[in-house]
Amino acid sequence: MSIPEPQPILSPPSEAAIFLVLIAQPGCEAEIAGALADVSGLKRSVGFRVPEAELSCVVGIGAALWERLSARPRPAGLHPFRELAGPRHTAVATPGDLLVHVRAHRFDLCFELAQRLSERLRGLVEVVDEVHGFRSFDERDVLGFVDGTENPEGAAAAQAVLIGEEDPAFAGGSYVVVQKYLHDLRSWDALSTEQQELVIGRTKLADVELPDELKPANSHLALNVITGPDGEERQVMRFNMPFGRVGAEEYGTYYIAYARSSELIEQMLSNMFVGDPPGNTDRILDFSTAVTGGLFFVPAAGLLGDLDPPAAPDARAAGTSPPPLEPGAGSLGIGGLRERSR
């Protein structure tokens, strides 16, 4: 079958990114659908001036908003993000109706496109989480290890990420899971390099996978390798980015993984947080805490431009307006999360 043109999920890794998670204002679905149809045009208006910066923008839609935003049935793998509570660590689920993933080789283009999108959506959504990611040296995270080594390439990447015949109504689409991790760098840096390598499952300098006989069963790499019935490894595409605020001692990784099946990403997270076997949890979680979690569907480019919201009475046309979002409602600012966890 012919796959519709996807959104630019498979754009190359970039030096800069902005991640926005948004909550939709009730009663504004038609206006939001119109704004999403304008995303590609806004991207062109910003990016054409510096084409070598390869500006791109991907939009994902959460399960609750999909029911209000499109008359089409919900994609097979779309549902609210499921919290995973393991014996010691929890993958939390946090609010989010829309995900906007902007990236480029220059941060100024990311910033301007994010600003224009925010203006286009003003009054329709609230930003509940905003992260500015940066490239750290040779694709390393703030823990000092290369991130994304196992990403598939070329045709294998498209095969791993894009929905096909298994859900033809949504072919060319994808699923994406995002989590914001905060790292305890003081504890991490107290480990020797050799101890850190056993946590990750790779060498730190050369980025070489440890031999099976040396790689612990609870290493990050061991728990994130999943094979299918045919014995072949099932793959996702990660575009993780470091972020942080030095003054606040906030050092993090924004985890973002695209896949043809949401079940695959969820299996990886279950292995990490619940354990494989149960109780054998990812050692990296002793140093990294997930403070957000969301699952979104990324429609093909044509579908994003033609969501066809279901017919519904317009509250404003009837002389009433939907209640405004309270300032800061649902906000996922790190300060608020820290207060709640005390």
KOLMARMAR-349390 format. One record per residue: x, y, z of N, C-alpha, C, CB in turn. Coordinates in steps of 0.02 Angstrom, whole numbers, padded with zeros to 5 digits, always signed. Last residue first. Glycine has a CB too. Layout:
<segus>
XYZXYZXYZXYZ/...
</segus>
This chain:
<segus>
+00356+00821+02422+00382+00823+02490+00336+00788+02539+00393+00895+02512/+00301+00828+02297+00333+00765+02315+00359+00765+02387+00390+00751+02269/+00255+00955+02279+00205+00902+02287+00238+00838+02313+00171+00889+02220/+00372+01026+02263+00331+01039+02322+00283+00981+02334+00292+01105+02314/+00415+00975+02141+00455+00963+02201+00414+00974+02263+00515+01008+02201/+00318+01023+02056+00325+00951+02065+00365+00936+02128+00358+00920+02005/+00339+01160+02063+00277+01132+02087+00282+01057+02100+00222+01146+02038/+00467+01167+02004+00458+01188+02073+00394+01158+02103+00455+01264+02078/+00443+01126+01873+00481+01082+01918+00471+01102+01990+00554+01083+01900/+00279+01140+01808+00343+01171+01826+00378+01129+01878+00332+01242+01852/+00162+01098+01750+00211+01047+01769+00278+01079+01782+00217+00994+01716/-00003+01152+01782+00066+01167+01765+00113+01114+01792+00086+01235+01792/-00136+01143+01808-00105+01086+01776-00032+01096+01760-00141+01069+01714/-00148+01316+01798-00184+01254+01810-00150+01197+01773-00258+01259+01790/-00090+01438+01773-00049+01388+01805-00084+01322+01817-00024+01415+01869/-00244+01519+01780-00172+01527+01770-00134+01474+01809-00150+01597+01791/-00378+01414+01727-00347+01453+01780-00273+01460+01767-00360+01421+01849/-00459+01431+01573-00411+01393+01613-00381+01438+01666-00356+01362+01569/-00629+01488+01572-00558+01495+01556-00516+01450+01600-00536+01569+01565/-00772+01396+01518-00735+01425+01573-00661+01431+01556-00745+01384+01637/-00839+01445+01359-00813+01394+01403-00772+01426+01459-00770+01343+01365/-00973+01562+01351-00904+01545+01336-00882+01490+01383-00858+01606+01343/-01129+01592+01269-01089+01575+01328-01019+01557+01305-01121+01518+01368/-01199+01612+01154-01197+01667+01201-01160+01651+01265-01265+01688+01218/-01190+01518+01060-01251+01517+01100-01251+01571+01153-01261+01450+01132/-01065+01534+01014-01119+01557+00971-01185+01560+01008-01126+01512+00910/-00996+01473+01117-00991+01546+01110-01046+01574+01066-00923+01565+01082/-01026+01340+01099-01049+01373+01160-01046+01449+01152-01006+01352+01220/-01084+01262+00963-01032+01309+00983-01057+01349+01042-01013+01356+00923/-01124+01090+00959-01147+01158+00969-01088+01202+00990-01204+01162+01021/-01031+00994+00840-01052+01005+00909-01076+01077+00915-00994+00991+00960/-00964+00872+00733-01011+00928+00741-01033+00933+00813-01072+00920+00695/-00791+00833+00752-00861+00814+00752-00906+00874+00763-00875+00761+00805/-00664+00900+00641-00694+00893+00708-00767+00873+00704-00688+00959+00747/-00561+00867+00534-00633+00859+00529-00665+00849+00598-00651+00800+00484/-00425+00873+00504-00447+00831+00560-00522+00821+00563-00423+00861+00625/-00322+00905+00404-00394+00894+00389-00423+00848+00442-00404+00863+00317/-00190+00911+00433-00220+00970+00401-00294+00964+00388-00186+00984+00337/-00166+00785+00480-00159+00841+00527-00192+00904+00498-00085+00855+00542/-00179+00715+00361-00231+00708+00411-00227+00764+00462-00225+00640+00446/-00060+00750+00294-00125+00767+00266-00181+00764+00316-00141+00721+00208/+00039+00697+00382+00035+00769+00368-00034+00789+00341+00089+00790+00319/-00024+00576+00500+00010+00594+00438-00004+00668+00423-00013+00548+00379/-00024+00609+00680-00056+00593+00616-00012+00609+00557-00123+00630+00609/+00034+00542+00816+00059+00590+00768+00028+00573+00700+00138+00588+00764/-00031+00528+00978-00032+00502+00909-00010+00558+00863-00103+00476+00890/+00052+00513+01138+00017+00552+01086+00018+00514+01020+00048+00622+01078/+00074+00506+01311+00071+00468+01249+00028+00507+01199+00042+00396+01261/+00181+00560+01446+00123+00569+01401+00131+00527+01338+00115+00641+01383/+00246+00617+01598+00236+00560+01554+00174+00570+01512+00230+00495+01594/+00368+00683+01714+00311+00690+01669+00304+00625+01630+00318+00751+01622/+00473+00644+01792+00425+00690+01823+00367+00707+01777+00461+00754+01842/+00579+00513+01831+00530+00537+01780+00479+00581+01815+00496+00477+01744/+00743+00526+01885+00673+00524+01906+00628+00552+01851+00662+00562+01971/+00895+00441+01904+00853+00480+01858+00779+00470+01876+00866+00459+01785/+00961+00353+01983+00992+00419+01975+00948+00466+01933+01060+00412+01942/+00894+00238+01980+00920+00257+02045+00951+00327+02043+00973+00207+02069/+00872+00216+01848+00819+00250+01884+00839+00266+01956+00757+00208+01884/+00973+00138+01802+00979+00209+01789+00927+00249+01829+00971+00224+01714/+00936+00007+01824+00981+00038+01873+00985+00114+01863+01050+00007+01868/+00774-00049+01803+00830-00015+01770+00872+00022+01822+00805+00033+01716/+00732-00195+01901+00720-00130+01871+00784-00098+01846+00686-00084+01921/+00673-00332+01933+00738-00317+01903+00732-00251+01865+00762-00375+01856/+00539-00338+01966+00587-00325+02019+00656-00309+01994+00590-00383+02064/+00497-00455+01841+00475-00404+01890+00523-00400+01949+00405-00421+01915/+00646-00491+01738+00580-00507+01767+00561-00455+01819+00581-00577+01799/+00609-00333+01719+00605-00393+01677+00663-00439+01697+00610-00374+01601/+00513-00198+01791+00568-00246+01791+00555-00304+01745+00581-00270+01859/+00448-00078+01806+00421-00136+01840+00474-00191+01845+00358-00163+01804/+00534+00009+01734+00504+00030+01798+00477-00028+01839+00449+00079+01785/+00588-00058+01619+00628-00013+01660+00599-00005+01730+00633+00054+01627/+00483-00132+01567+00545-00166+01584+00587-00123+01632+00586-00182+01521/+00395-00027+01542+00378-00077+01593+00440-00115+01615+00324-00126+01565/+00462+00036+01438+00455+00071+01502+00436+00023+01558+00401+00126+01496/+00451-00063+01340+00516-00041+01362+00512-00006+01430+00547+00006+01310/+00312-00067+01327+00348-00126+01351+00417-00108+01376+00353-00178+01295/+00288+00060+01274+00262+00044+01341+00296-00018+01370+00186+00034+01338/+00343+00044+01149+00374+00092+01195+00351+00077+01266+00355+00165+01176/+00253-00054+01100+00325-00067+01104+00359-00020+01153+00357-00061+01034/+00127+00005+01099+00140-00052+01144+00214-00065+01153+00105-00115+01118/+00126+00093+00996+00133+00120+01063+00150+00065+01113+00070+00157+01085/+00211+00064+00848+00166+00035+00897+00178+00067+00965+00175-00042+00901/+00302+00138+00781+00243+00116+00743+00189+00089+00790+00262+00062+00693/+00368+00272+00878+00365+00203+00858+00300+00190+00820+00370+00156+00918/+00478+00387+00960+00426+00375+00910+00427+00301+00891+00437+00420+00847/+00516+00463+01112+00524+00403+01071+00464+00395+01025+00533+00340+01115/+00604+00565+01214+00551+00566+01164+00564+00509+01116+00548+00635+01126/+00655+00636+01363+00649+00573+01327+00591+00578+01278+00640+00512+01375/+00760+00753+01411+00692+00748+01385+00690+00687+01340+00670+00814+01346/+00855+00752+01555+00850+00725+01487+00776+00724+01468+00881+00654+01482/+00934+00877+01664+00886+00827+01642+00896+00802+01571+00819+00853+01649/+00961+00964+01807+00996+00933+01751+00953+00874+01727+01068+00909+01771/+00962+01097+01908+00915+01055+01872+00950+01029+01810+00850+01094+01854/+01012+01196+01991+01039+01128+01994+00990+01078+01964+01056+01109+02066/+00975+01322+01967+00927+01282+02005+00952+01210+02016+00860+01281+01970/+01080+01366+01890+01067+01398+01954+01021+01359+01998+01039+01465+01943/+01067+01286+01774+01124+01278+01818+01109+01307+01887+01186+01311+01788/+00947+01195+01708+00955+01262+01735+01010+01257+01788+00887+01291+01765/+00920+01095+01556+00937+01109+01625+00939+01182+01642+01003+01079+01642/+00931+00953+01445+00906+01020+01463+00929+01033+01534+00828+01025+01455/+00965+00843+01305+00979+00869+01372+00946+00936+01382+01054+00874+01384/+00847+00744+01213+00889+00804+01217+00903+00821+01290+00855+00863+01182/+00805+00607+01104+00814+00636+01170+00860+00697+01168+00843+00584+01218/+00738+00540+01002+00768+00605+00989+00777+00643+01055+00725+00647+00939/+00726+00374+00947+00731+00420+01003+00765+00484+00980+00770+00388+01062/+00626+00257+00874+00669+00314+00859+00668+00362+00917+00648+00349+00793/+00633+00078+00903+00599+00143+00906+00650+00196+00885+00570+00157+00978/+00623-00096+00855+00657-00033+00866+00610+00026+00869+00707-00022+00811/+00654-00263+00895+00603-00214+00879+00629-00145+00900+00534-00230+00914/+00764-00383+00830+00753-00330+00879+00700-00281+00853+00819-00292+00893/+00703-00546+00786+00732-00482+00767+00716-00429+00820+00706-00460+00698/+00634-00659+00819+00701-00652+00846+00735-00587+00829+00743-00708+00823/+00505-00664+00782+00553-00688+00733+00625-00682+00758+00546-00649+00669/+00437-00603+00886+00432-00676+00879+00482-00705+00830+00361-00694+00857/+00560-00475+00934+00495-00499+00913+00494-00575+00907+00476-00469+00847/+00646-00408+01076+00646-00445+01013+00576-00470+00998+00695-00504+01016/+00712-00265+01148+00653-00308+01143+00654-00343+01075+00587-00268+01154/+00811-00181+01257+00814-00221+01195+00757-00271+01197+00883-00258+01189/+00811-00121+01379+00778-00086+01325+00784-00121+01258+00806-00016+01319/+00884-00191+01470+00812-00190+01480+00774-00154+01424+00796-00156+01546/+01016-00171+01428+00988-00239+01429+00912-00238+01433+01017-00279+01488/+01035-00032+01445+01034-00061+01378+01001-00130+01378+01105-00067+01350/+01034-00017+01585+00985+00018+01543+00979-00015+01474+01004+00092+01536/+01052-00170+01680+01079-00111+01645+01026-00082+01600+01143-00130+01605/+01015-00284+01742+00977-00224+01759+01007-00162+01728+00972-00216+01834/+01106-00378+01701+01037-00387+01679+00994-00326+01694+01007-00448+01712/+01264-00306+01649+01216-00328+01700+01145-00332+01673+01218-00280+01760/+01382-00366+01541+01326-00319+01544+01276-00343+01596+01293-00311+01474/+01473-00465+01526+01491-00410+01571+01433-00362+01583+01550-00372+01543/+01423-00552+01434+01445-00581+01497+01465-00528+01548+01504-00627+01485/+01396-00471+01324+01341-00498+01363+01363-00524+01431+01307-00553+01325/+01505-00326+01319+01489-00396+01302+01435-00423+01349+01553-00441+01307/+01437-00160+01299+01475-00209+01338+01457-00279+01315+01460-00201+01413/+01448-00059+01154+01408-00100+01198+01451-00151+01235+01353-00136+01158/+01539+00092+01154+01536+00023+01130+01495-00018+01180+01607-00007+01120/+01584+00225+01172+01514+00210+01157+01507+00141+01125+01485+00264+01110/+01707+00270+01215+01703+00244+01147+01632+00227+01126+01745+00182+01140/+01676+00321+01347+01714+00359+01297+01700+00335+01226+01788+00355+01313/+01592+00223+01410+01576+00294+01411+01612+00333+01356+01594+00324+01478/+01518+00072+01351+01576+00109+01374+01562+00184+01366+01640+00088+01334/+01357+00016+01413+01402+00037+01359+01463+00070+01390+01367+00085+01309/+01272+00000+01517+01282-00057+01474+01325-00042+01414+01217-00084+01451/+01238+00087+01624+01213+00100+01556+01217+00038+01512+01252+00157+01524/+01298+00028+01736+01229+00053+01740+01199+00059+01670+01226+00121+01776/+01426+00003+01692+01384-00054+01709+01311-00034+01716+01409-00086+01774/+01471+00134+01678+01465+00092+01618+01422+00030+01632+01534+00072+01593/+01480+00173+01812+01431+00205+01767+01419+00162+01705+01454+00275+01747/+01589+00095+01852+01522+00083+01882+01467+00114+01839+01520+00113+01953/+01690+00154+01774+01674+00083+01765+01605+00066+01794+01727+00038+01798/+01694+00282+01828+01674+00272+01758+01654+00200+01746+01731+00292+01711/+01621+00280+01994+01678+00278+01948+01652+00269+01877+01727+00220+01967/+01502+00394+02064+01520+00329+02037+01583+00334+01996+01463+00300+01995/+01476+00525+02087+01513+00490+02139+01532+00420+02118+01471+00487+02203/+01395+00565+01986+01466+00581+01979+01509+00549+02033+01476+00656+01980/+01271+00523+02040+01298+00492+01979+01373+00504+01973+01263+00521+01917/+01254+00608+02148+01260+00536+02160+01291+00501+02099+01192+00505+02175/+01249+00728+02076+01297+00720+02131+01308+00646+02145+01273+00755+02194/+01146+00716+01986+01215+00715+01961+01265+00706+02017+01230+00777+01923/+01006+00652+01967+01044+00666+02028+01118+00661+02010+01025+00617+02087/+00902+00716+01838+00958+00673+01859+00989+00698+01924+01010+00669+01804/+00738+00701+01777+00786+00742+01814+00839+00695+01843+00752+00784+01869/+00651+00680+01625+00690+00649+01679+00736+00701+01711+00730+00589+01653/+00499+00679+01550+00552+00724+01572+00586+00693+01633+00524+00796+01588/+00439+00590+01411+00450+00593+01483+00507+00641+01497+00465+00522+01512/+00329+00540+01281+00377+00587+01308+00379+00582+01384+00360+00660+01286/+00297+00441+01140+00295+00446+01212+00348+00495+01234+00305+00376+01246/+00203+00427+00992+00260+00457+01026+00247+00460+01101+00276+00528+00998/+00163+00344+00841+00149+00357+00912+00213+00385+00943+00126+00292+00948/+00110+00393+00675+00156+00363+00722+00131+00376+00793+00229+00391+00713/+00054+00381+00502+00057+00410+00569+00107+00373+00612-00011+00409+00601/+00048+00307+00390+00091+00366+00387+00095+00402+00454+00065+00414+00335/-00121+00259+00417-00056+00246+00388-00016+00312+00380-00063+00211+00319/-00245+00257+00472-00197+00302+00502-00126+00289+00477-00200+00296+00578/-00316+00162+00405-00347+00229+00411-00298+00280+00438-00409+00225+00455/-00239+00045+00421-00235+00084+00359-00266+00153+00363-00268+00046+00304/-00155-00031+00519-00206+00018+00536-00212+00067+00478-00190+00056+00604/-00069-00118+00456-00102-00142+00516-00157-00094+00539-00052-00152+00571/-00004-00056+00351-00065-00093+00336-00103-00116+00398-00049-00153+00293/+00074+00063+00453+00061+00039+00385-00005+00004+00379+00116-00006+00362/+00158+00193+00540+00103+00145+00537+00089+00127+00464+00039+00174+00571/+00332+00215+00559+00271+00233+00523+00220+00176+00521+00288+00256+00453/+00447+00164+00628+00409+00221+00654+00340+00229+00623+00448+00284+00642/+00512+00058+00568+00503+00057+00641+00453+00108+00664+00569+00069+00675/+00517+00096+00434+00482+00035+00452+00467+00032+00527+00522-00027+00431/+00599+00208+00442+00529+00216+00422+00488+00155+00441+00525+00227+00346/+00717+00140+00481+00688+00191+00524+00614+00201+00507+00726+00258+00517/+00745+00059+00373+00730+00027+00437+00698+00077+00485+00793-00002+00468/+00779+00149+00275+00716+00114+00268+00696+00081+00334+00720+00062+00213/+00881+00246+00383+00854+00234+00317+00786+00201+00317+00901+00193+00278/+00911+00167+00544+00926+00215+00491+00891+00196+00426+01001+00221+00480/+00872+00158+00722+00877+00131+00654+00889+00186+00603+00814+00092+00636/+00971+00199+00865+00918+00219+00819+00927+00185+00751+00916+00295+00810/+01072+00172+00956+01036+00115+00927+00979+00135+00881+01010+00071+00981/+01118+00295+01004+01161+00255+00962+01122+00201+00924+01215+00222+01004/+01057+00382+01092+01026+00372+01026+01066+00329+00979+01015+00438+00994/+01186+00464+01174+01115+00446+01177+01087+00439+01107+01074+00499+01217/+01338+00440+01259+01305+00453+01195+01234+00425+01198+01345+00420+01136/+01352+00503+01427+01350+00448+01380+01316+00469+01315+01314+00387+01411/+01343+00602+01524+01407+00593+01491+01409+00537+01441+01458+00581+01542/+01229+00644+01579+01264+00591+01616+01331+00574+01584+01221+00528+01620/+01175+00727+01489+01212+00759+01543+01245+00708+01589+01165+00803+01584/+01215+00641+01333+01170+00670+01381+01210+00699+01439+01120+00616+01406/+01294+00676+01174+01295+00648+01241+01241+00680+01285+01364+00656+01274/+01327+00712+01042+01263+00679+01055+01261+00647+01124+01249+00627+01002/+01460+00771+01075+01447+00723+01021+01387+00679+01039+01509+00678+01009/+01393+00912+01158+01453+00882+01128+01433+00832+01073+01496+00847+01182/+01228+00913+01166+01285+00914+01212+01343+00875+01180+01266+00883+01281/+01101+01015+01104+01147+00961+01090+01208+00968+01136+01169+00962+01015/+00957+01052+01206+01018+01072+01170+01060+01010+01156+01059+01124+01210/+00787+01103+01233+00840+01054+01230+00899+01079+01190+00814+00989+01202/+00674+01173+01335+00721+01192+01282+00780+01144+01285+00744+01267+01291/+00508+01138+01373+00578+01119+01384+00618+01140+01323+00585+01042+01396/+00358+01161+01456+00401+01187+01402+00473+01171+01419+00391+01264+01393/+00193+01125+01498+00263+01105+01504+00302+01130+01444+00270+01028+01511/+00075+01186+01475+00086+01159+01543+00157+01132+01552+00036+01105+01557/-00001+01312+01390+00062+01275+01393+00073+01252+01465+00123+01319+01368/-00168+01301+01342-00121+01324+01393-00059+01281+01389-00153+01322+01464/-00267+01358+01201-00230+01308+01239-00192+01342+01295-00182+01268+01193/-00334+01466+01151-00360+01400+01135-00328+01346+01178-00350+01385+01062/-00268+01582+01179-00337+01577+01199-00369+01510+01188-00376+01628+01164/-00159+01558+01042-00175+01597+01101-00251+01595+01116-00152+01671+01093/-00111+01493+00933-00153+01454+00978-00175+01493+01040-00116+01392+00999/-00031+01587+00871-00087+01559+00832-00136+01522+00878-00061+01512+00777/+00064+01606+00971+00019+01661+00953-00042+01635+00916+00057+01713+00909/+00126+01482+00968+00092+01503+01029+00044+01560+01015+00143+01526+01082/+00181+01485+00840+00130+01436+00855+00091+01455+00917+00162+01367+00865/+00274+01589+00860+00219+01597+00812+00163+01547+00824+00245+01591+00740/+00359+01528+00956+00323+01591+00971+00264+01600+00924+00371+01651+00966/+00408+01420+00886+00369+01408+00946+00329+01470+00965+00414+01388+01004/+00479+01491+00787+00421+01450+00768+00378+01435+00828+00445+01384+00735/+00576+01554+00866+00528+01595+00829+00468+01553+00808+00561+01626+00767/+00645+01443+00921+00612+01491+00964+00559+01531+00926+00663+01538+00996/+00698+01380+00809+00652+01344+00853+00611+01393+00894+00691+01296+00900/+00782+01483+00765+00726+01462+00723+00674+01424+00764+00750+01419+00665/+00875+01489+00870+00833+01547+00856+00773+01529+00812+00874+01601+00823/+00946+01369+00872+00893+01378+00921+00848+01436+00903+00923+01389+00989/+00983+01271+00730+00991+01335+00764+00932+01347+00810+00998+01393+00713/+00945+01153+00678+01016+01159+00694+01032+01225+00729+01059+01152+00632/+00790+01105+00756+00829+01135+00703+00902+01135+00724+00805+01207+00686/+00621+01067+00807+00694+01058+00809+00727+01088+00748+00711+00984+00815/+00479+01042+00908+00512+01086+00860+00587+01074+00864+00495+01162+00873/+00341+00964+00946+00413+00949+00946+00445+00988+00890+00426+00871+00937/+00202+00972+01045+00235+01005+00989+00310+00994+00997+00218+01082+00987/+00061+00884+01093+00134+00888+01098+00159+00923+01036+00166+00817+01106/-00092+00904+01181-00053+00913+01120+00021+00913+01138-00072+00979+01084/-00138+00870+01307-00181+00858+01249-00143+00861+01183-00237+00908+01248/-00092+00816+01465-00068+00839+01400-00115+00820+01344+00001+00812+01387/-00042+00777+01635-00089+00803+01585-00056+00824+01520-00128+00861+01614/+00053+00623+01667+00038+00694+01679-00006+00721+01622+00104+00735+01685/+00103+00480+01752+00063+00506+01697+00043+00577+01714+00000+00461+01684/+00266+00417+01800+00205+00454+01813+00169+00471+01748+00220+00517+01852/+00338+00277+01838+00331+00317+01777+00264+00354+01782+00336+00273+01712/+00423+00250+01989+00358+00259+01955+00366+00301+01893+00307+00291+02003/+00515+00127+02085+00512+00186+02042+00444+00189+02006+00569+00185+01990/+00508+00012+02159+00547+00068+02186+00538+00132+02147+00619+00050+02188/+00418-00076+02100+00435-00086+02171+00471-00026+02201+00476-00148+02179/+00319+00033+01992+00360-00024+02007+00376-00029+02081+00424-00022+01967/+00190+00091+01905+00216+00093+01974+00254+00029+01988+00160+00104+02025/+00154+00182+01773+00186+00119+01789+00218+00125+01857+00239+00099+01734/+00011+00254+01697+00062+00257+01749+00088+00187+01764+00035+00291+01814/-00017+00268+01530-00031+00226+01588+00027+00232+01638-00042+00153+01567/-00088+00397+01435-00026+00367+01460-00041+00330+01525+00029+00421+01470/-00240+00357+01350-00203+00397+01398-00140+00360+01422-00248+00415+01458/-00211+00294+01183-00247+00293+01246-00210+00338+01294-00255+00220+01275/-00190+00221+01027-00194+00284+01065-00238+00276+01126-00220+00341+01020/-00185+00117+00937-00138+00117+00993-00140+00179+01036-00070+00107+00968/-00284+00143+00840-00286+00082+00879-00242+00084+00941-00264+00024+00836/-00360+00307+00842-00309+00260+00818-00301+00202+00866-00242+00295+00808/-00537+00327+00856-00471+00336+00887-00421+00286+00857-00476+00327+00964/-00627+00373+00706-00616+00331+00765-00546+00343+00793-00625+00256+00748/-00657+00546+00663-00632+00479+00647-00623+00439+00712-00565+00484+00610/-00686+00671+00701-00743+00626+00696-00721+00555+00680-00792+00650+00643/-00578+00752+00816-00587+00718+00752-00648+00672+00755-00525+00678+00733/-00577+00811+00939-00547+00848+00884-00561+00817+00816-00473+00854+00894/-00624+00733+01040-00659+00797+01029-00637+00831+00964-00646+00844+01087/-00540+00625+01038-00612+00612+01037-00651+00675+01021-00634+00584+01104/-00416+00688+01052-00434+00657+00988-00509+00647+00983-00397+00590+00979/-00409+00725+01186-00423+00776+01136-00443+00746+01070-00362+00821+01127/-00380+00601+01245-00441+00638+01265-00459+00690+01213-00431+00671+01333/-00257+00562+01182-00318+00523+01174-00381+00563+01190-00316+00461+01218/-00161+00695+01100-00177+00648+01154-00246+00616+01145-00174+00682+01220/-00061+00716+00958-00126+00728+00989-00141+00674+01040-00182+00730+00934/+00087+00801+00900+00052+00741+00923-00011+00760+00960+00098+00699+00967/+00181+00872+00771+00126+00882+00819+00095+00815+00835+00073+00931+00790/+00339+00933+00728+00295+00875+00731+00244+00888+00786+00335+00809+00745/+00441+01029+00625+00393+01030+00680+00347+00970+00673+00352+01096+00679/+00605+01091+00581+00549+01046+00574+00503+01051+00634+00573+00973+00565/+00739+01165+00494+00686+01173+00543+00630+01123+00529+00659+01245+00543/+00870+01165+00434+00826+01107+00433+00774+01109+00490+00867+01043+00439/+00966+01258+00409+00953+01243+00480+00904+01185+00488+00926+01305+00514/+00967+01283+00275+01017+01237+00300+01008+01220+00374+01086+01265+00289/+00870+01382+00258+00853+01313+00243+00903+01262+00270+00847+01303+00169/+00823+01511+00318+00886+01476+00334+00875+01402+00321+00908+01489+00409/+00702+01551+00267+00756+01600+00268+00824+01568+00282+00742+01654+00319/+00610+01450+00286+00636+01460+00218+00695+01507+00216+00581+01486+00173/+00564+01442+00420+00622+01403+00400+00650+01419+00331+00605+01333+00401/+00451+01525+00434+00510+01535+00476+00572+01503+00444+00499+01507+00546/+00363+01479+00339+00375+01551+00343+00436+01568+00385+00314+01586+00371/+00358+01342+00364+00390+01366+00303+00407+01440+00309+00344+01355+00243/+00287+01343+00485+00355+01316+00483+00392+01341+00421+00354+01239+00484/+00165+01392+00443+00204+01432+00490+00277+01408+00490+00175+01426+00561/+00126+01285+00361+00137+01351+00333+00178+01395+00378+00071+01384+00318/+00112+01182+00455+00161+01175+00401+00176+01242+00369+00137+01126+00348/+00007+01233+00538+00074+01221+00564+00126+01219+00509+00076+01157+00604/-00124+01247+00502-00079+01301+00483-00006+01288+00502-00101+01366+00514/-00193+01145+00559-00186+01144+00486-00138+01196+00461-00254+01154+00453/-00194+01190+00689-00149+01135+00672-00141+01128+00597-00176+01069+00701/-00294+01288+00678-00225+01308+00694-00176+01252+00676-00219+01326+00768/-00407+01208+00654-00384+01256+00604-00313+01278+00615-00430+01316+00604/-00412+01139+00775-00401+01101+00713-00378+01148+00658-00466+01065+00692/-00442+01248+00858-00378+01212+00866-00362+01172+00803-00381+01165+00928/-00570+01280+00813-00516+01329+00806-00447+01296+00813-00523+01385+00858/-00638+01163+00849-00635+01184+00778-00579+01233+00767-00701+01214+00757/-00622+01162+00992-00593+01110+00950-00587+01131+00876-00635+01047+00955/-00656+01235+01101-00617+01269+01050-00590+01220+00997-00559+01306+01081/-00717+01174+01208-00759+01212+01163-00723+01245+01106-00795+01262+01200/-00583+01188+01326-00646+01156+01305-00686+01202+01259-00688+01137+01366/-00416+01208+01277-00474+01241+01307-00538+01208+01282-00474+01317+01289/-00292+01084+01299-00340+01118+01255-00397+01148+01295-00367+01070+01202/-00127+01097+01352-00195+01076+01371-00244+01118+01330-00208+01086+01448/+00032+01044+01287-00022+01092+01292-00086+01058+01316-00034+01125+01224/+00205+01045+01287+00145+01004+01302+00089+01053+01320+00159+00953+01360/+00342+01068+01183+00285+01100+01216+00231+01048+01227+00259+01159+01173/+00512+01077+01161+00457+01031+01172+00403+01068+01211+00481+00967+01211/+00635+01124+01048+00587+01148+01098+00530+01097+01100+00561+01220+01082/+00809+01102+01012+00740+01080+01009+00699+01116+01062+00735+01003+01017/+00966+01091+00924+00919+01125+00968+00849+01098+00959+00919+01201+00955/+01039+01016+00836+01075+01047+00891+01028+01078+00943+01122+01099+00865/+00966+00857+00784+00977+00929+00781+01015+00954+00841+00910+00966+00775/+00952+00714+00675+00964+00744+00741+00984+00817+00734+01018+00706+00779/+00842+00731+00528+00904+00711+00563+00910+00742+00632+00965+00732+00521/+00670+00676+00525+00721+00727+00513+00783+00709+00552+00695+00798+00533/+00564+00589+00543+00629+00561+00528+00681+00613+00507+00623+00510+00475/+00450+00666+00558+00477+00630+00616+00549+00610+00604+00434+00567+00631/+00371+00766+00483+00444+00757+00478+00476+00724+00540+00477+00824+00466/+00222+00668+00445+00254+00727+00472+00330+00714+00475+00225+00745+00543/+00212+00570+00292+00212+00579+00365+00233+00650+00383+00258+00528+00398/+00105+00543+00158+00164+00581+00180+00161+00591+00256+00169+00649+00143/+00038+00375+00158+00032+00447+00153+00094+00482+00180-00031+00472+00191/+00098+00235+00072+00096+00268+00137+00089+00343+00128+00159+00251+00179/+00016+00117-00026+00052+00181-00027+00043+00215+00041+00027+00226-00085/+00042-00060+00000+00000+00000+00000+00044+00062+00000-00048+00000+00061/
</segus>
